[in-house]
């Protein structure tokens, strides 16, 4: 799955869950700073494999920058 497929050159991708206090803090910061983002709830595979590789552990929230980092 290409994480950048639905992003333009300025949009960040936020992997988060609705019930997470930490996700809410990141979400409110992005809104306050007016940083464009798309929020997605990770699938089991994304959570256990993709996010673990990107972030070093399987935890949310994770922000993927427009350049894929």
N, C-alpha and C positions, 0 to 999 in steps of 0.2 A: 504494500500500500504506500502510495506516495503522499506524505503528509503535506506537501506544498501544493498539491493539485488544486485546492480550493482557495488558495491565498493569492492576493496580488502582491506587489512589491513592498507594501508597508504593513500588511496585516500579520499579527502574531497569532499563533495557535495555542490555546490554553486547554490542556487536559486537566479536567477537574471533576469533582462530584458535588452535587447540590448540598449534601449534608455536612460537608467538611468546613470547619471554621477557617482552616488555612486557605482553602480555595476561595472562601468569601473575602478574606483579606487581600488576596492577590487580585481578585475580580474588582474590588472597590478601588484598589490602587490604579489599575489599568483605566478604569472609568475616570477617576480623578485627574490622571495625567493625560487623558484623552488619547490613549494609545489604542488604535484599532485592533480588535481581536475577534476571533471566532472561538467559541467554547465548545468542546466536545467531551463527552463522557467516554473514557477509554473502554474498549472491549477487554475481555479477559486476556486475549493474546497481546494486545497493545500494552496492557498493564504489566504482565509478567515478563514479556520479552522486549518489546520496542522501548518502553519507557525505562526499563532497567538498564538497557544499553545506553540510552541518551543521558540519563541522569545518574547512573551509577547504582541505583536501587529502585525497586518497584514501589514508588510512592507518588502521591499527587499532592499538590498541583505541580505540573510541569509546563513551562512555557517554551514553545518552539519558535525561534525568531524567523523572520522572513527569509533569511539565508540558510535555514535548516539546522541551526545550532541550538 
